[in-house]
């Protein structure tokens, strides 16, 4: 099982990253604003559950690397740290101002919107790379069961994403108006997420 430090540290980072303006939550916001609460929730839950496929890939990759070579796992974490620093710098340099696109396509069933969210997230190569970089930062290889630790982290990420995306879909109208009135809110969310990315990456790069 995860230690309390692993659990709460990962949960805090995951929630802030999920709440920061990005393609997934802006699509959820757009669907909810243009089609309604139920549709936004369905699409958001699909996006969140798509993370489970990335969790499986990350768990298999981490387990295989540790079995093959602890050095290879260290290289993965180092490369992941550099990638997180790069993501953080991109977020810190962002000017914010993210907007949810209005979705004007024909009405679709809740099941179809859920499937679209699931598929869009599951095939996104950027999300695959993010999971392979982010989850191992919280794996303590010395405790053993690295693949099981990775699975637990991925499930935690999925559950918190489902909760936040579901709330975003439900309150999409109010959230959209709030962001419209406060364009700098997205900027500061980007800054906070960027700081977390850089801190995680630097910690990994210099970890012994």
ROSE-4610 file (N, C-alpha, C; in Angstrom, 1 decimal, always signed):
// ROSE-4610
residu = [X/X/X/X/X/X/X/X/X/X/X/X/X/X/X/X/X/X/X/X/X/X/X/X/X/X/X/X/X/X/X/X/X/X/X/X/X/X/X/X/X/X/X/X/X/X/X/X/X/X/X/X/X/X/X/X/X/X/X/X/X/X/X/X/X/X/X/X/X/X/X/X/X/X/X/X/X/X/X/X/X/X/X/X/X/X/X/X/X/X/X/X/X/X/X/X/X/X/X/X/X/X/X/X/X/X/X/X/X/X/X/X/X/X/X/X/X/X/X/X/X/X/X/X/X/X/X/X/X/X/X/X/X/X/X/X/X/X/X/X/X/X/X/X/X/X/X/X/X/X/X/X/X/X/X/X/X/X/X/X/X/X/X/X/X/X/X/X/X/X/X/X/X/X/X/X/X/X/X/X/X/X/X/X/X/X/X/X/X/X/X/X/X/X/X/X/X/X/X/X/X/X/X/X/X/X/X/X/X/X/X/X/X/X/X/X/X/X/X/X/X/X/X/X/X/X/X/X/X/X/X/X/X/X/X/X/X/X/X/X/X/X/X/X/X/X/X/X/X/X/X/X/X/X/X/X/X/X/X/X/X/X/X/X/X/X/X/X/X/X/X/X/X/X/X/X/X/X/X/X/X/X/X/X/X/X/X/X/X/X/X/X/X/X/X/X/X/X/X/X/X/X/X/X/X/X/X/X/X/X/X/X/X/X/X/X/X/X/X/X/X/X/X/X/X/X/X/X/X/X/X/X/X/X/X/X/X/X/X/X/X/X/X/X/X/X/X/X/X/X/X/X/X/X/X/X/X/X/X/X/X/X/X/X/X/X/X/X/X/X/X/X/X/X/X/X/X/X/X/X/X/X/X/X/X/X/X/X/X/X/X/X/X/X/X/X/X/X/X/X/X/X/X/X/X/X/X/X/X/X/X/X/X/X/X/X/X/X/X/X/X/X/X/X/X/X/X/X/X/X/X/X/X/X/X/X/X/X/X/X/X/X/X/X/X/X/X/X/X/X/X/X/X/X/X/X/X/X/X/X/X/X/X/X/X/X/X/X/X/X/X/X/X/X/X/X/X/X/X/X/X/X/X/X/X/X/X/X/X/X/X/X/X/X/X/X/X/X/X/X/X/X/X/X/X/X/X/X/X/X/X/X/X/X/X/X/X/X/X/X/X/X/X/X/X/X/X/X/X/X/X/X/X/X/X/X/X/X/X/X/X/X/X/X/X/X/X/X/X/X/X/X/X/X/X/X/X/X/X/X/X/X/X/X/X/X/X/X/X/X/X/X/X/X/X/X/X/X/X/X/X/X/X/X/X/X/X/X/X/X/X/X/X/X/X/X/X/X/X/X/X/X/X/X/X/X/X/X/X/X/X/X/X/X/X/X/X/X/X/X/X/X/X/X]
num = [1/1/1/2/2/2/3/3/3/4/4/4/5/5/5/6/6/6/7/7/7/8/8/8/9/9/9/10/10/10/11/11/11/12/12/12/13/13/13/14/14/14/15/15/15/16/16/16/17/17/17/18/18/18/19/19/19/20/20/20/21/21/21/22/22/22/23/23/23/24/24/24/25/25/25/26/26/26/27/27/27/28/28/28/29/29/29/30/30/30/31/31/31/32/32/32/33/33/33/34/34/34/35/35/35/36/36/36/37/37/37/38/38/38/39/39/39/40/40/40/41/41/41/42/42/42/43/43/43/44/44/44/45/45/45/46/46/46/47/47/47/48/48/48/49/49/49/50/50/50/51/51/51/52/52/52/53/53/53/54/54/54/55/55/55/56/56/56/57/57/57/58/58/58/59/59/59/60/60/60/61/61/61/62/62/62/63/63/63/64/64/64/65/65/65/66/66/66/67/67/67/68/68/68/69/69/69/70/70/70/71/71/71/72/72/72/73/73/73/74/74/74/75/75/75/76/76/76/77/77/77/78/78/78/79/79/79/80/80/80/81/81/81/82/82/82/83/83/83/84/84/84/85/85/85/86/86/86/87/87/87/88/88/88/89/89/89/90/90/90/91/91/91/92/92/92/93/93/93/94/94/94/95/95/95/96/96/96/97/97/97/98/98/98/99/99/99/100/100/100/101/101/101/102/102/102/103/103/103/104/104/104/105/105/105/106/106/106/107/107/107/108/108/108/109/109/109/110/110/110/111/111/111/112/112/112/113/113/113/114/114/114/115/115/115/116/116/116/117/117/117/118/118/118/119/119/119/120/120/120/121/121/121/122/122/122/123/123/123/124/124/124/125/125/125/126/126/126/127/127/127/128/128/128/129/129/129/130/130/130/131/131/131/132/132/132/133/133/133/134/134/134/135/135/135/136/136/136/137/137/137/138/138/138/139/139/139/140/140/140/141/141/141/142/142/142/143/143/143/144/144/144/145/145/145/146/146/146/147/147/147/148/148/148/149/149/149/150/150/150/151/151/151/152/152/152/153/153/153/154/154/154/155/155/155/156/156/156/157/157/157/158/158/158/159/159/159/160/160/160/161/161/161/162/162/162/163/163/163/164/164/164/165/165/165/166/166/166/167/167/167/168/168/168/169/169/169/170/170/170/171/171/171/172/172/172/173/173/173/174/174/174/175/175/175/176/176/176/177/177/177/178/178/178/179/179/179/180/180/180/181/181/181/182/182/182/183/183/183/184/184/184/185/185/185/186/186/186/187/187/187/188/188/188/189/189/189/190/190/190/191/191/191/192/192/192/193/193/193/194/194/194/195/195/195/196/196/196/197/197/197/198/198/198/199/199/199/200/200/200/201/201/201/202/202/202/203/203/203/204/204/204/205/205/205/206/206/206/207/207/207/208/208/208]
x = [+0.8/+0.0/+0.9/+0.3/+1.0/+1.2/+2.3/+2.4/+1.6/+1.2/+0.4/+1.1/+2.4/+3.1/+3.0/+3.1/+2.8/+1.4/+0.5/-0.9/-1.3/-1.0/-1.5/-0.6/+0.7/+1.5/+1.1/+0.8/+0.3/-1.0/-2.0/-3.3/-3.3/-2.5/-2.5/-2.0/-0.9/-0.3/-1.3/-1.9/-2.9/-4.1/-4.6/-5.8/-5.5/-4.3/-4.0/-3.7/-3.0/-2.8/-4.1/-5.0/-6.3/-7.1/-7.0/-7.8/-7.3/-6.0/-5.4/-5.9/-6.1/-6.7/-5.9/-6.6/-6.0/-7.0/-6.6/-7.6/-8.7/-8.5/-9.5/-10.6/-10.1/-11.2/-11.8/-11.1/-11.8/-12.8/-12.6/-13.6/-14.8/-14.5/-15.6/-16.5/-15.8/-16.5/-17.3/-16.7/-17.4/-18.6/-18.5/-19.7/-20.8/-20.4/-21.4/-22.1/-21.3/-21.9/-22.8/-22.5/-23.3/-24.4/-24.2/-25.2/-26.0/-25.4/-26.1/-25.3/-25.7/-25.0/-24.7/-25.8/-25.6/-24.6/-24.7/-23.8/-22.3/-22.1/-20.8/-20.2/-21.1/-20.7/-20.3/-21.1/-20.9/-19.5/-19.3/-18.0/-16.9/-17.0/-16.0/-15.6/-16.6/-16.3/-15.6/-16.0/-15.3/-13.8/-13.5/-12.1/-11.4/-12.0/-11.3/-11.0/-12.0/-11.8/-10.8/-10.6/-9.6/-8.2/-8.0/-6.7/-6.3/-7.3/-7.0/-6.1/-6.3/-5.5/-4.0/-3.8/-2.5/-1.9/-2.7/-2.2/-1.7/-2.4/-2.0/-0.6/-0.5/+0.8/+1.9/+1.6/+2.7/+3.1/+2.1/+2.5/+3.3/+2.9/+3.7/+5.1/+5.2/+6.5/+7.4/+6.9/+7.7/+8.2/+7.2/+7.6/+8.6/+8.5/+9.4/+10.8/+10.9/+12.1/+12.9/+12.2/+12.8/+13.3/+12.5/+12.9/+14.1/+14.2/+15.3/+16.6/+16.4/+17.6/+17.1/+17.6/+17.3/+17.9/+19.0/+19.5/+18.6/+17.9/+17.0/+15.8/+15.4/+14.3/+14.8/+16.0/+16.6/+16.7/+17.0/+17.1/+15.7/+14.6/+13.3/+12.9/+13.2/+12.8/+13.5/+14.8/+15.5/+14.9/+14.6/+14.0/+12.6/+11.9/+10.6/+10.7/+11.8/+12.0/+12.2/+13.0/+13.3/+12.0/+11.2/+10.0/+9.0/+9.0/+8.1/+8.6/+9.9/+10.5/+10.1/+10.1/+9.8/+8.3/+7.4/+6.0/+5.8/+6.5/+6.4/+6.8/+7.9/+8.3/+7.3/+6.7/+5.7/+4.5/+4.1/+3.0/+3.3/+4.5/+4.9/+5.0/+5.3/+5.5/+4.1/+3.1/+1.8/+1.2/+0.5/-0.2/-1.6/-2.0/-3.4/-4.4/-5.5/-6.6/-7.2/-7.1/-7.7/-9.2/-9.8/-11.3/-11.8/-13.0/-13.7/-14.4/-14.2/-14.8/-16.3/-17.1/-18.5/-18.7/-19.4/-19.6/-21.0/-21.1/-22.4/-22.8/-22.1/-22.5/-23.8/-24.5/-25.8/-25.8/-26.9/-27.1/-26.7/-26.0/-25.6/-26.0/-26.2/-26.6/-25.5/-25.9/-24.9/-23.9/-24.3/-23.4/-22.4/-22.8/-21.9/-20.9/-21.4/-20.5/-19.4/-19.9/-19.0/-17.9/-18.4/-17.4/-16.4/-16.9/-16.0/-15.0/-15.4/-14.4/-13.4/-13.9/-13.0/-12.0/-12.5/-11.6/-10.6/-11.1/-10.2/-9.0/-9.3/-8.2/-7.3/-7.9/-7.2/-6.1/-6.4/-5.5/-4.6/-4.7/-3.9/-2.4/-1.5/-0.1/+0.6/+0.1/+0.6/+0.3/-0.9/-1.3/-0.5/-0.3/+0.6/+2.0/+2.6/+3.9/+3.8/+2.7/+2.6/+2.5/+1.8/+1.6/+3.0/+3.7/+5.0/+6.0/+5.8/+6.7/+6.3/+4.9/+4.4/+4.3/+3.7/+3.5/+4.7/+5.8/+7.0/+7.7/+7.3/+7.9/+7.5/+6.4/+5.8/+6.0/+6.7/+6.9/+8.2/+8.1/+9.3/+9.8/+10.7/+11.1/+11.6/+12.3/+12.8/+11.8/+10.5/+9.5/+8.9/+9.3/+8.8/+7.4/+7.0/+5.7/+5.5/+6.5/+6.4/+5.2/+4.9/+3.7/+2.4/+2.3/+1.1/+1.0/+2.2/+2.2/+1.7/+2.2/+1.8/+0.3/-0.2/-1.7/-2.5/-2.1/-2.8/-2.7/-1.6/-1.5/-2.4/-2.4/-3.2/-4.7/-5.1/-6.5/-6.9/-6.0/-6.2/-6.4/-5.5/-5.6/-6.9/-7.3/-8.6/-9.7/-9.8/-10.9/-11.0/-9.9/-10.0/-10.3/-9.8/-10.2/-11.7/-12.3/-13.7/-14.5/-14.0/-14.7/-14.7/-13.5/-13.3/-14.0/-13.9/-14.5/-16.0/-16.5/-17.9/-18.5/-17.8/-18.2/-18.1/-17.1/-16.9/-18.1/-18.5/-19.6/-20.9/-21.1/-22.3/-22.4/-21.3/-21.3/-20.7/-20.7/-20.1/-20.5/-21.8/-22.3/-21.7/-21.8/-21.2/-19.7/-19.0/-17.6/-17.2/-17.9/-17.6/-17.8/-18.8/-19.0/-18.0/-17.6/-16.6/-15.2/-14.8/-13.6/-13.6/-14.8/-14.9/-14.7/-15.3/-15.1/-13.7/-13.0/-11.7/-10.7/-10.3/-9.4/-8.0/-7.6/-6.3/-6.4/-7.6/-7.6/-6.9/-7.1/-6.4/-4.9/-4.5/-3.0/-2.4/-3.1/-2.5/-2.6/-3.7/-3.7/-2.6/-2.2/-1.1/+0.2/+0.3/+1.5/+1.7/+0.6/+0.7/+1.0/+0.4/+0.7/+2.1/+2.5/+3.9/+4.9/+4.7/+5.6/+5.7/+4.5/+4.5/+5.3/+5.1/+5.8/+7.3/+7.8/+9.2/+9.8/+9.0/+9.5/+9.7/+8.7/+8.8/+9.9/+10.1/+11.1/+12.5/+12.7/+14.0/+14.3/+13.3/+13.5/+14.0/+13.4/+13.8/+15.2/+15.5/+16.8/+17.9/+17.7/+18.8/+18.7/+17.6/+17.4/+18.6/+19.0/+20.0/+19.4]
y = [-1.2/+0.0/+1.3/+2.3/+3.6/+4.1/+4.8/+5.5/+6.7/+7.3/+8.5/+9.6/+9.7/+10.8/+10.6/+9.4/+9.2/+9.6/+9.1/+9.3/+10.8/+11.5/+12.9/+13.8/+13.5/+14.3/+14.1/+12.9/+12.7/+13.2/+13.1/+13.6/+15.1/+15.8/+17.3/+17.7/+17.1/+17.4/+17.1/+15.9/+15.5/+16.4/+16.8/+17.7/+19.1/+19.6/+20.9/+20.8/+19.8/+19.6/+19.4/+18.6/+18.4/+19.6/+20.5/+21.7/+22.8/+22.7/+23.7/+23.6/+24.8/+24.8/+23.9/+23.0/+22.1/+21.6/+20.9/+20.4/+19.6/+18.7/+17.9/+18.7/+19.5/+20.2/+21.3/+21.9/+22.9/+22.3/+21.0/+20.3/+20.0/+19.5/+19.2/+20.5/+21.6/+22.8/+23.3/+23.1/+23.5/+22.7/+21.3/+20.5/+20.8/+21.0/+21.3/+22.6/+23.6/+25.0/+24.9/+24.2/+24.2/+23.2/+22.1/+21.0/+20.7/+21.0/+20.8/+20.0/+20.0/+19.4/+17.9/+17.2/+15.7/+15.4/+16.1/+15.9/+16.2/+17.3/+17.6/+16.6/+16.1/+15.1/+13.8/+13.4/+12.1/+12.2/+13.3/+13.5/+13.5/+14.2/+14.3/+13.0/+12.2/+10.9/+10.0/+10.1/+9.4/+9.8/+11.1/+11.6/+11.0/+11.0/+10.6/+9.1/+8.3/+6.8/+6.4/+7.3/+7.0/+6.9/+7.5/+7.4/+6.0/+5.1/+3.8/+3.0/+3.3/+2.7/+3.1/+4.4/+4.9/+4.4/+4.1/+3.6/+2.2/+1.4/+0.0/+0.0/+0.9/+1.0/+1.4/+2.4/+2.9/+1.8/+1.0/+0.0/-1.1/-1.5/-2.5/-2.0/-0.8/-0.2/-0.1/+0.4/+0.5/-0.9/-1.8/-3.2/-3.8/-3.7/-4.3/-3.7/-2.4/-1.7/-2.1/-2.2/-2.5/-4.0/-4.9/-6.2/-6.4/-5.6/-5.6/-5.0/-3.8/-3.1/-1.9/-1.9/-0.7/+0.6/+0.4/+1.6/+2.2/+1.3/+1.7/+2.5/+2.0/+2.7/+4.1/+4.2/+5.5/+6.4/+5.9/+6.7/+7.2/+6.3/+6.7/+7.8/+7.7/+8.8/+10.1/+10.0/+11.2/+11.8/+11.0/+11.6/+12.2/+11.5/+12.0/+13.3/+13.4/+14.6/+15.8/+15.6/+16.6/+17.0/+16.0/+16.3/+17.1/+16.8/+17.5/+19.0/+19.1/+20.5/+21.3/+20.6/+21.3/+21.7/+20.7/+21.1/+22.2/+22.2/+23.3/+24.6/+24.7/+25.9/+26.4/+25.5/+25.9/+26.5/+25.9/+26.5/+27.8/+28.0/+29.2/+30.3/+30.0/+31.0/+31.3/+30.5/+30.7/+32.1/+32.7/+33.9/+33.7/+32.5/+32.2/+32.5/+33.0/+33.3/+32.2/+31.0/+29.8/+29.9/+29.5/+29.6/+28.2/+28.0/+26.8/+27.0/+26.1/+26.2/+25.9/+26.6/+26.2/+25.1/+24.1/+22.9/+23.0/+23.0/+23.2/+22.0/+20.9/+19.7/+19.2/+18.3/+17.8/+17.1/+17.1/+16.4/+14.9/+14.5/+13.1/+12.5/+11.2/+10.5/+10.6/+10.4/+10.4/+9.3/+8.2/+7.0/+7.4/+8.1/+8.4/+9.5/+10.4/+11.5/+10.9/+9.9/+9.2/+8.5/+7.8/+7.0/+8.0/+9.1/+10.1/+10.6/+10.9/+11.3/+10.3/+9.0/+7.9/+7.7/+7.7/+7.4/+8.6/+9.8/+11.0/+10.9/+10.6/+10.5/+9.3/+8.2/+6.9/+6.9/+7.6/+7.6/+8.8/+9.6/+10.9/+10.5/+10.6/+10.2/+11.2/+12.4/+13.3/+12.8/+12.3/+11.8/+10.5/+9.7/+8.5/+8.9/+9.9/+10.4/+11.0/+11.8/+12.4/+11.3/+10.3/+9.3/+8.5/+8.3/+7.6/+8.5/+9.8/+10.7/+11.0/+11.2/+11.7/+10.6/+9.4/+8.4/+7.9/+7.6/+7.0/+7.9/+9.3/+10.2/+9.8/+9.2/+8.8/+7.4/+6.6/+5.2/+5.1/+4.3/+4.1/+2.7/+2.5/+1.2/+0.3/+0.9/+0.1/-0.6/-0.1/-0.7/-2.0/-2.2/-3.3/-3.1/-4.0/-3.8/-2.6/-2.2/-0.9/-0.8/-2.0/-2.0/-1.7/-2.4/-2.2/-0.8/-0.2/+1.2/+2.1/+1.8/+2.6/+2.5/+1.3/+1.1/+1.9/+1.9/+2.6/+4.1/+4.6/+6.0/+6.4/+5.5/+5.8/+5.8/+4.9/+4.8/+6.1/+6.5/+7.8/+8.9/+9.0/+10.1/+10.0/+8.8/+8.6/+9.1/+8.7/+9.0/+10.5/+11.1/+12.6/+13.3/+12.8/+13.4/+13.3/+12.1/+11.9/+12.8/+13.0/+13.9/+15.4/+15.8/+17.2/+17.5/+16.5/+16.7/+16.6/+15.7/+15.7/+17.0/+17.5/+18.8/+19.9/+19.9/+20.9/+20.8/+19.6/+19.4/+19.9/+19.6/+20.0/+21.6/+22.2/+23.6/+24.4/+23.8/+24.3/+25.8/+26.0/+27.4/+28.4/+28.1/+29.1/+29.2/+28.1/+28.2/+28.9/+28.7/+29.4/+30.9/+31.4/+32.8/+33.4/+32.6/+33.0/+33.2/+32.2/+32.4/+33.6/+33.8/+34.9/+36.2/+36.3/+37.6/+37.7/+36.6/+36.6/+35.9/+36.6/+35.9/+35.6/+36.3/+36.0/+34.7/+34.2/+33.0/+31.8/+31.7/+30.6/+30.8/+32.0/+32.3/+31.8/+32.1/+31.7/+30.2/+29.6/+28.1/+27.5/+28.1/+27.6/+27.8/+28.9/+29.2/+28.2/+27.9/+26.9/+25.5/+25.1/+23.8/+23.7/+24.8/+24.9/+24.7/+25.4/+25.3/+23.9/+23.2/+21.8/+20.9/+21.1/+20.3/+20.5/+21.7/+22.0/+21.4/+21.6/+21.1/+19.6/+18.9/+17.4/+17.0/+17.7/+17.3/+17.6/+18.7/+19.0/+18.0/+17.7/+16.7/+15.4/+15.0/+13.7/+13.7/+14.8/+14.9/+14.8/+15.5/+15.5/+14.5/+13.6/+12.6/+11.5/+11.1/+10.0/+8.7]
z = [+0.0/+0.0/+0.0/-0.5/-0.5/+0.9/+1.2/+2.5/+2.5/+3.7/+3.7/+3.0/+3.1/+2.3/+0.8/+0.3/-1.1/-1.5/-0.7/-1.1/-1.1/+0.0/+0.1/-0.8/-1.0/-1.9/-3.3/-3.7/-5.1/-5.3/-4.3/-4.5/-4.7/-3.9/-4.0/-5.4/-5.8/-7.1/-8.2/-8.2/-9.2/-9.3/-8.2/-8.2/-8.8/-8.4/-9.0/-10.5/-10.9/-12.3/-13.1/-12.6/-13.2/-13.3/-12.3/-12.3/-13.2/-13.5/-14.4/-15.8/-16.4/-17.8/-18.7/-19.4/-20.4/-21.3/-22.4/-23.4/-22.8/-21.9/-21.3/-20.6/-19.6/-18.8/-19.6/-20.5/-21.4/-22.3/-22.8/-23.6/-22.7/-21.5/-20.6/-20.3/-20.1/-19.8/-21.0/-22.2/-23.4/-23.7/-23.5/-23.7/-22.7/-21.4/-20.4/-20.7/-21.1/-21.3/-22.5/-23.6/-24.8/-24.9/-24.1/-24.2/-23.0/-21.8/-20.6/-19.6/-18.3/-17.2/-17.4/-17.8/-17.9/-19.0/-20.1/-21.2/-20.8/-20.0/-19.6/-18.6/-17.7/-16.8/-17.5/-18.5/-19.2/-19.9/-20.6/-21.4/-20.4/-19.3/-18.3/-17.7/-17.4/-16.8/-17.8/-19.1/-20.1/-20.2/-20.1/-20.1/-18.9/-17.8/-16.6/-16.6/-17.0/-17.1/-18.1/-19.1/-20.1/-19.5/-18.3/-17.7/-17.3/-17.1/-16.7/-17.7/-19.0/-20.0/-19.9/-19.6/-19.4/-18.1/-17.1/-15.9/-16.1/-16.9/-17.2/-18.0/-18.9/-19.7/-18.8/-17.9/-17.0/-16.1/-15.5/-14.6/-15.2/-16.4/-17.2/-17.5/-17.9/-18.3/-17.1/-16.0/-14.8/-14.3/-14.2/-13.8/-14.6/-16.0/-16.9/-16.8/-16.6/-16.5/-15.2/-14.1/-12.8/-12.9/-13.5/-13.7/-14.6/-15.6/-16.6/-16.0/-15.4/-14.9/-14.1/-12.8/-12.0/-12.6/-13.3/-14.0/-15.0/-15.8/-16.8/-16.1/-15.0/-14.3/-13.8/-13.4/-13.0/-14.2/-15.4/-16.6/-16.9/-16.8/-17.1/-16.1/-14.9/-13.9/-14.2/-14.7/-15.0/-16.2/-17.3/-18.5/-18.1/-17.3/-16.8/-16.1/-15.2/-14.5/-15.5/-16.5/-17.5/-18.2/-18.5/-19.2/-18.4/-17.1/-16.2/-16.0/-16.0/-15.9/-17.2/-18.3/-19.6/-19.6/-19.1/-19.0/-18.1/-16.9/-16.0/-16.5/-17.3/-17.9/-18.9/-19.7/-20.6/-19.9/-18.8/-18.0/-17.4/-16.9/-16.3/-17.3/-18.5/-19.6/-20.2/-19.9/-20.5/-20.1/-21.0/-20.7/-20.2/-20.0/-19.5/-20.6/-20.1/-21.1/-21.8/-21.2/-21.8/-21.9/-23.0/-23.1/-23.6/-23.1/-23.5/-24.9/-25.8/-27.1/-27.0/-27.8/-27.8/-28.8/-28.3/-29.1/-29.8/-31.1/-31.8/-32.6/-32.4/-33.2/-32.8/-33.6/-33.3/-31.9/-31.3/-30.0/-30.1/-29.0/-28.9/-27.6/-27.6/-26.4/-25.3/-24.0/-23.0/-23.2/-23.6/-23.8/-24.9/-26.0/-27.0/-26.6/-25.8/-25.3/-24.3/-23.5/-22.6/-23.4/-24.4/-25.3/-26.0/-26.4/-27.1/-26.1/-24.9/-23.9/-23.6/-23.4/-23.1/-24.2/-25.5/-26.6/-26.8/-26.7/-26.9/-25.9/-24.7/-23.7/-23.9/-24.2/-24.2/-25.4/-26.5/-27.6/-27.7/-26.7/-26.7/-26.3/-27.2/-26.9/-25.9/-25.8/-24.8/-23.4/-23.2/-21.9/-21.6/-22.6/-22.3/-21.8/-22.5/-22.1/-20.7/-20.4/-19.1/-18.0/-18.2/-17.2/-16.9/-18.0/-17.9/-17.2/-17.2/-16.6/-15.1/-14.9/-13.7/-12.6/-12.9/-11.9/-11.3/-12.1/-11.4/-10.4/-10.4/-9.5/-8.0/-7.9/-6.6/-6.2/-7.1/-6.8/-6.0/-4.9/-4.1/-4.4/-5.3/-5.8/-4.7/-3.6/-2.5/-1.7/-1.8/-1.0/-1.7/-3.0/-3.7/-4.3/-5.2/-5.8/-6.5/-7.4/-8.1/-9.0/-9.7/-10.6/-9.8/-8.6/-7.8/-7.3/-6.9/-6.5/-7.6/-8.9/-10.0/-10.3/-10.2/-10.4/-9.4/-8.1/-7.1/-7.4/-7.8/-8.1/-9.3/-10.3/-11.5/-11.2/-10.3/-9.9/-9.1/-8.2/-7.5/-8.4/-9.4/-10.4/-11.1/-11.5/-12.3/-11.4/-10.2/-9.3/-9.0/-8.8/-8.5/-9.8/-11.0/-12.2/-12.5/-12.2/-12.4/-11.5/-10.3/-9.4/-9.9/-10.2/-10.7/-12.0/-12.9/-14.2/-14.1/-13.2/-13.0/-12.4/-11.4/-10.9/-11.9/-12.8/-13.8/-14.8/-15.2/-16.1/-15.4/-14.1/-13.5/-13.3/-13.0/-12.8/-13.9/-15.1/-16.3/-16.6/-16.5/-16.8/-15.9/-14.6/-13.6/-13.7/-13.9/-14.1/-15.3/-16.4/-17.7/-17.5/-16.8/-16.6/-15.6/-14.6/-13.7/-14.4/-15.2/-16.0/-17.0/-17.5/-18.5/-17.8/-16.5/-15.8/-15.2/-15.0/-14.4/-15.3/-16.4/-17.3/-16.7/-15.6/-15.0/-14.1/-13.9/-13.0/-13.7/-15.0/-15.7/-15.6/-15.7/-15.6/-14.3/-13.2/-11.9/-11.7/-12.2/-12.2/-12.9/-14.1/-14.9/-14.1/-13.4/-12.6/-11.5/-10.8/-9.7/-10.2/-11.3/-11.9/-12.4/-13.1/-13.6/-12.5/-11.3/-10.2/-9.7/-9.6/-9.2/-10.1/-11.4/-12.4/-12.3/-12.2/-12.1/-10.8/-9.7/-8.4/-8.5/-9.0/-9.1/-10.0/-11.1/-12.1/-11.4/-10.8/-10.2/-9.1/-8.3/-7.2/-7.7/-8.8/-9.4/-10.0/-10.7/-11.4/-10.4/-9.2/-8.2/-7.1/-7.2/-6.2/-6.3/-5.2/-5.1/-4.9]
